[in-house]
C-alpha cells in the first residue's frame, strides 16, 4: 500500500483538530518507526514515512525505548495546544505549548522533540549540508518549493506538466488524476500548454479541492488503494479508510512492512521514469523529424562554429542565443 500523499496529510489535520485542548495520556513505539499516542480518547498511529491518522485498531506494545521514555517524561499529561501541518509539506507538528513533537513523514521519516526552537531529543540523528537533527541544535524545517497553481501556470517551463505541478505539494498521485480529468497529457511540456488547457487544469483543481471525500478502492474484494477523490467505496473519514487499507495484520508483520515500503518506493520511481520516458521519446521523435536540419547544423558548427550557426539561423528566421548557446527552431 502506498504512503500518504501531501494532500492526505492536509486532510488528516481536519480529523486531528478535535484533539486540541486534550491531554497526552500514552505514547508507545509498537515497533521500529511505528508509534501510537493517546490524546484524550483518541489514538493516533504514526508510521514514519508512511502514514499518520487516528486509529481504532489497537495492538500491544513492547517495553518502552529510550525515545519513548523521553517523550513520556517531557509531554506526558501535557495539553495539546495545536496540531498543524507545515504548509502542505509532509510534516505534522503537535504543539504542546513550548514543547513540540514534530513528525517528519517524508523519506524514511523521523520524529523530533523541539523545545522553544531547539532540538531537545530526536528519534534518529541525521545531518545534511545545511540541516542538522541533533540535540541542542536549532530546529529548522527542510527547504520547500511549494507554490500555488496560479503562479505555476504563469511560469511554465519545458518540463512535463506533471513535473511542473509537483510544487503544488498535493502528491504526484493527485497531480496525475487532475491532469487526466482535465484531458491534458501528463508528459506534455508545460510551455506548450494552450490557454484553454491551463484554464481546464485550474477548473478541475478547484473543483477537486472543494469536494474531497475519503474512499477505498476495492479490487477482487480487497482494499487496493485509498483516495480523496471519491473513486471507490465511501468512508466516513480518511482515518477509517486508512485503517481499512492497512489494518493491524500488515503492520504486525515487520518483513511484510519492509517489502511494502520497498514496493511503494519502486512504484513511485516507476511513475517518475514513466514521465521521463515520455519526455525523452517526445524529444527523440522531434529530432528524428528534423534529422536533416540537425545534421546540417552539426556540419555547420564543425566548419564555422557559432558564427556559421548564426548565419543559418538568420536565413531561417530562428533565434540564436550565443551566450547560452541555445537555438530556438520553429516547429
Buried (B, 14 or more C-beta within 10 A) or exposed (E): BBBBBBBBBBBBEEBBEEBBEBBBBEBBBBBEBBBBBBBBEBBBBBBBBBBBBBBEBEBEBEEBBEBBBBBBEBBEEBBBBBBBBBEBBBBBBBBBEEBBBBBBBBEBBBBBBBBEEEBBBBBBEBEEEEBBBEBEBEBEEBEEEBBEBEEBBEEBEEBBBBBBBBBBBBBBBBBBBBBEBBEBBBBBBBEBBEEEBBEBBBEBBEEBBEEBEBBBBEEEEEBEBBBBBEBBEEBEBBBBBBBBBBBBEEBBEEEEBEEBBEEBBEEBEEBBEBBBEBBEEBEEEEEEEBEEBBEBBEEBBEEEEBEBBBEBBEEEEBEBEEEEEEBEBEE
